[in-house]
C-alpha cells in the first residue's frame, strides 16, 4: 500500500508525515506538495528541509526565491519567480525522490482572472484548481490504470507533467456533462427528471469504478488536528472512494506550539509565518478565505505582502470589469464589498494607542480581544472575529 501525505507546508502536515513514517516506514511513503506559486519564500525552505527530515536525510535549503515588490512590472516579477520555483522543483526532485512537487503552472491571481471570479471567504477557485482538482488528477494519472489508458490513447506520456493536465481535462469533461444534465433535470418534471439524474450518475460511474479498483492500494493523510474534525469529515466525503486519515486527531493530542517544539528538536527552523503569529503557513498568509482577522495580521506584520495583494485585487477588478472584493463589510445585516484598500484605510484611521492594545491582546490571547475594542472595530466594518481558513484539501 502507498501512503500519501498531503504535504502542504503547514506544521500539521510535517507532524503527520513523521507519524506515518514512524508507523509504516518510508519505502511506500509519498509526500505530495501542490504549489500555488503564491507561497511565502520560507515555506519552500521548510518543504525541502522538512521532507528531507521525514526521509532521514539532512538537506539544507540552498535556493533563492525572488521576493515580489508592489508597483510597476509586478506581472514580470511573478513570471520570473515562477521560473525560479520550477527550476528549484527539478533540482529538489533529484535530491528527495519521495517528495512529489506538483505545479499546475498558475498562481492564485492567474486563476481568478481565468475563471473571472475573485476568491472570497465562501468560494475558493484557487484551491479547487491548484490543489484539489490537480491532486485528484495526479492520483488518476499516477495510480489508476483505466485513466492512464485514456491518457496514453491521447498520445501523452504518463511520466510527463502533461499527463496530469490531461487527467484534469478528462475530469472536467465528465464534470461538465454531469452539471449540464443536472441543470436540465432541475428544469424537468417527473419522470424525466429521475431519468436525467440517473443518466448523470451513469456518466460519473466509469471514473468512480476506476478509482474504486485501486482504492485499497492507497491511503491518504491530511494534517488536520483534533480541533479540525469537521474538516476531516468533509475531506473523507470529498476524496471518496479513497481512505483519508488524520493521525493528529488521535493521541498524543498536540497544540501547534508543541508541534513547533518538535520541529526545533529536529534542528529545523520554524517557518517565518508562524514566527509572525500567523495561524497557517500557506499562500503567504494571504488566504482569500481567511477573513478580516488574517488580513489584519498581514497588514500589521507583512505590509509589503499586503500591498501586493491590494494591487493585484485592483488589477483583477480592472481586468474583469468588476467591483467584487475578497473581503466583505457585513454591518447592518447586509453584505457589501470591502476592498483591501478600503480595509487598510479604515485600519489606518484607527487610533495608534488602540492598535497597540489590539496587537498586545492578539499576541497574548491568540486573537481574543476585549469586547469594547471588538465593538469599536466592528462599527468601522472591521471584524477581527471573522477568522477562518481555506481547508484546501477538503473544500471547506
N, C-alpha and C positions, 0 to 999 in steps of 0.2 A: 504493500500500500504506500502511495505517495502522501506525504504530509506537507501541505501547502499553507504557509503562514502569510497572511496579508500584511506585508512589512511596510507600514506607512511612513515611518519616521517619528511616530509618536512613541513615548516611553512604554506605553502599554503593549505595543506590537513587539518591542525588543524583549520585554519580560516574558511575553507569550512565547516567542521563539525560543528563549532559553528553557522554558518549561517543557516545550515539545521536544527539544533536542535532548534534554535530560531523560525524558521518558522513553523516547523511541530511537535515539541516536540521530546521526546526521546523514547516513548513507542514502536515505529516501526523503530527505528534507529539502524543500524548496522555499526560499524566501522570495516573494514577488512584490516588487515596488512599482506602482503605477504613478508615473511622474506627471504632475500637472504643468510643469515648467513655470510654475508661479511660486516656487518654494523659497524659503529663507536659505541663503547660501550655506549656512552652517548645518542645515538639515542634511546636505549631501555628505558632509564630513561624518555626521552621525550614522547615516545609512551605511557608509563604507566601513567605518571602524566598528559599528555595532554588528553588522553582518559578519565581518571577519571574526569577531569575538565569538559569535554563536557557533561558527565552524572551527573554533580552536586555532585561529590564525591571528597573528599580530601584524596588522597592516595599519600604518599611519597615513592619514589623508595628505596628499601632496599635490592637489589640484587647485587651480584658481578659477573662481566663478565671478564673472564681471558683475559689479553692482549696477543697478539702474539708477538714473538720475532724472527727476521730473524736468520738464521743459521741452526744448526742441529735440528732434531726432529720437524720440522715445521708441518709435517703432523699429528704427535701425538698431538701437541698443538691445531691444528684445530679440531681434534676429541674431545678433552676434552672441548673445547669451545662450540661445538655443543651440547654436553650433558648438559652443564650448561644452555644453552639457552632453550633447550627443558624442563628442569626442571622448569625454570622460566615461560615458556609458560603455563604449567599446573597450577602453582600457581596463575598466573595473571588471568586465566580464571575463577577461583573461586571468585576473588575479583571484576572483571569487566566483568560481563556476556555479556554486549553489545559490547565488543571488541572480534572479531574473529581473532585469530592469526594463520596464515597458515604457515606451514613449509614443504616444499617439501622434504627436507632431505639433499640436496646437497648445497654446496656453488658455487659461480660462477666458481671457478677453477676446481671443480669436473665436472661441466657441460662442460667446454672447453675440458677436457680430454675425457669425454664420447662421445661427438659429433665430436671429433678430429678437432675442429675448434676454433681458438682464436678470441674472440670478438674484434671488432675494431670500428672505427667511422662510418662504413657503415652497419655492421651486428651485431646484439646483441643476440646470442643464449641464453645468461644468462637471460635477462629479458623475452624473449619468454618462456623459460622453467619454470623459477622460479616465474614469475609474471603473464604474460598474459594467458598462457595456463593453469596454475594451478588455477588462479582465475576463468577462464571460467569453468573449471571442478568443482570447488567448487559451482558455481552458478547452474550448472546442477545437481550436487548431492544433493544440498540443496533445490532447488525450482522447478525443472522440473519433474513432475510425470512420464512421459514416460521414461526418463533417469533413474530415481530412480527404476522403474520396471526392467529395463535392469540390473542394478547393483545388485539388490536383487536376480534376477534369476541366477546370477553368485555366489551366496552364500555369498555375502558381506553385512554386517550390515551397514545401512545408517548412523548411528551415529558415525561410526569409521572413522579415517583418511584414512583407506583403500578405503572407498567409493570414495574419491576424486581421489585417484590414479587409481581406476577402471574407473572413468569417463574420466581421461586422456587417458587411453588405448582405450576406445571407440572412443574418438575424433581422436586420432592418426590413428586408423584403418581406419576410414572413410576418413581422410585427405590423407592417403597413397593411398587408392583406387582411389580417385579423381585425385591425382597427376599422377599416372600411366596411367590412361585413357587419361588425358590431354596430357601427353607426346606422347602417341600413336596417339592422334588426330593431334598433331602438325607435325607428320611424314606422315600423311594421306592426301589424296585429297578429294575434294567434290565428292559425298555426304557423304562418310564415315566419313569425319572429322566432319560434322554437327551432324551426328548420335552419334558419340562418345562424343562430347561436351554435347549433350542433355542427354546422359547416365550419365555423371559426375554430371550434375545438379540434376538428379533424385536420385542419391546416397546421395547427401547432403540434400535432401528435408525432410526426416523424422526428423532429428535432428533440422533443421531450423523450421519446423512446431511445434515441441515440445517446442522450445523456444518461438515461437510466441504465443503459447497458454497461456503463463504466463507473457508475456512482459508487459501487462498493470498493473500487480500487483507489479512490481519492478521498481525502478528508481535509477540510479547510478550517483555518483558525483565524480568528479576529481578536484584536487586543482590547475588546470591551471588558470592563471590570465589574465588580459586584454592585456598583452603583448604576450600571447601564443594562440591566437585564431586559428592559423593554426593547432596547435596540437589538439585543441578541435575538429576541423572539421574532422581530421583524426580519432580521438577517436570515434566520432559518427559513422563513417563508420565501424570501426573495431568491435564495440560492438553491431552492429545491430543483432537482432531486438529490443534490449533494448534501452531505452532512457537514454542518458548521458547528464547531466547538469554540468556546471562550474559556480557556483554562483559568483566567483571572477571576471568574465568578466562584471558583472553588477555593477552599483554604490551602495555604495561608492567605487570608484576605489582606491585601496591601493598599495603603494610601499612596497617592502619587509621590509624596515626599519619600516614602520608603522605597519605591521603585527607583527614584533618582539616586537614593543612597546606594542601592545595588549597583547602579552604573558606576558610581565613584569607586566602589570596591574593586571593580574590574579595570580601573585606570582609564575610563573613558570620560571625557569632559561632558558636562551637562549641556544639552543643546541651548543655543543662545536665547530662543524664545521663552524657554522655561525660566531662565535667569531673569527675564524681563516680566515674570509673573503672568505670562500668557497661559491660558488653560490648555492649549494644544500646540503642536509643532507642525502644523500643516498649512499649505498655501500662504506661507509667510505671515501667518496670523490674520490674514485678510479674508477670512471665510465669509462669503456673502450671506450665509445662513446664521451667522453668529449673533446678530442683533446689536443694539446700541452699546451694550457693555463692552463687547470685544472691540468695537471701533473706537470707543473712548480710550481703551488701553493703547491701541495703535497710535492714536493721536498724541497721547501723553508721552510714550516712550519710544516711538518709532515714527517721528513726524515725517521724515523723508519718504518712508513707505506709504504713509497716509497720502502725501502729496501726489505720489504716483497713481494711487487708486483714484483719487479725486480727479486727476487729469484724464485718466482712462474712462471713468464714468461719463465725463463731459464729452469726450470724443465718441463714445458709444451713442450718446443721445443725439449728437450731430449726425453721425453716420446713419442711424436708424430713424431719424426724424421723430424722436420720442421723448417724452418728459418723464418716463419711468425711472425709478431710482432703486438702489439697493435697500436703503432704509425707508421706514415709514414713520409718519407722525400720527399717533393714534389718540391725540387729545380730543375730548368732547364726544367720544363714542363713534367717531368717523375715522377713516384711514385716508391719509393724503401722502403724496410723495415727499420724501425728505432727502435731498441730495447730500452727498458727503461734504460739499462746500458749505451748504447751509448748516449742517450739523456742526462743522468746525466753527463757523461764525457764531453760532449760539453758545458753544462752549467757551469761545474766547471772550464773550461778553460776561461770563460768569466771574464774580469777584475772585481775585487770586487767593485770598485767605481761605475762602470756602473750597477752592480747588485743592489747596494743600490739605484741608481736613478730609476731603474725599480720598485723596491719594493715601493719606495715612490710614484711614479706615479700610481702604481696599487691600492694602498690604497686610494689615493686622488681622482683619476679619474676613479675608477671602471674598471681598466684594460686597459684604453686608454693610449697608450704610445706615446712619441714623435716620429715623423717619422724617425729621424736618428737612434734611438735605435731599432726601429722595423726593419729597413733595415739591420742593422748590425747583429741582431739576425737571420734574415732570410737567410743571407749569410752563416750562420753556420747550416742551416737546422732547426732552432728553430723558429716556427711561433706562436707568442702569440696572433695573431688574429684568430688562429684556436681554436675556442671555440664553444661548443655545449652542449648537454645534452642528456640523454637517452630517455626521453619520454616513460618511461617503459610501461605505460598503453595504449599508442596509437600506438606503433610500429613505432614511428618516426625514 
